[in-house]
Amino acid sequence: MNTPSEVLNAAFDALNCEDWHAFGELYDPVSLRAFKRQILEDLSEEKHYDISVDDLLESDPDMPREVAEYQVAELNRCTSTESRLERELLTVESLDELREMEPAKVFCQWVKARSPHRRLEKETASGEPWEAAASWDPDLESQSRKATRAYRYRVIGFVPDGPQMAHVLYRSEQTAEKLFPEEYPEWLQRRPEDEQQLARLVDLRADPAIATCRRQSDGSWRLVARNNFMVIGSLQIVELRMRDDE
């Protein structure tokens, strides 16, 4: 890729057609290895709540013991390696499996695990090849399930940060007007005219986020794999789409 903006646009395109192999190829390989190592270290660390049934009963004497036992069991289950693996990586079932995975696949699984329909995906994706799924290219006005729940992003531009790094500024196209088409105009009309003008400028542009790119030895650019990828509101990536008409 010639520019950092082109790399991020290509990432949107790859996610849009669920081409996970192409998506992984857009990332700096050193950062992918570092991302996998960090995930593996975090998941290998034992975690548990230092709370007992008696502790719960002491804080709430009216709680039935069987309820306290259930709550403690649930707390411990949530901190188990298996549960944390499911939350972080969706279909990965063991640390041994994680160790054998390619770094790019680890990052892709991490992104996929943040989808709001990840439970359904966990049930259906286990038999599908990872390299690429069937592509889709719905019209901007499409009412299909994928299109209506898609997250749309727009690249604003990039800022060089030395010869090897650059930061790409982008924002979500999900705005207050689009999310609340009935409530937003009513809210707007209750404001003074000058505040309405400001709101039309600010509210129709979501707070921007930043993706970092690193120049490769061949002069091309690749994204740096980090755990703040697409953090806009809550991290729920289903599909990302770029409007190409502006």
Secondary structure, DSSP 8 states (H G I E B T S, - for coil): --SHHHHHHHHHHHHHTT-HHHHHHTB-HHHHHHHHHHHHHHHHS-------HHHHHHH-TTS-HHHHHHHHHHHHHHTSHHHHHHHHHTT---HHHHHHS-HHHHHHHHHHTTSTTHHHHHHHGGGS-SS--------TT--SHHHHT-EEEEEEEEEE-SSSEEEEEEEES--HHHH-TTHHHHHHHTS-HHHHHHHHHHTTS---EEEEEEE-TTS-EEE---TTTT-SSS---S-EE-----
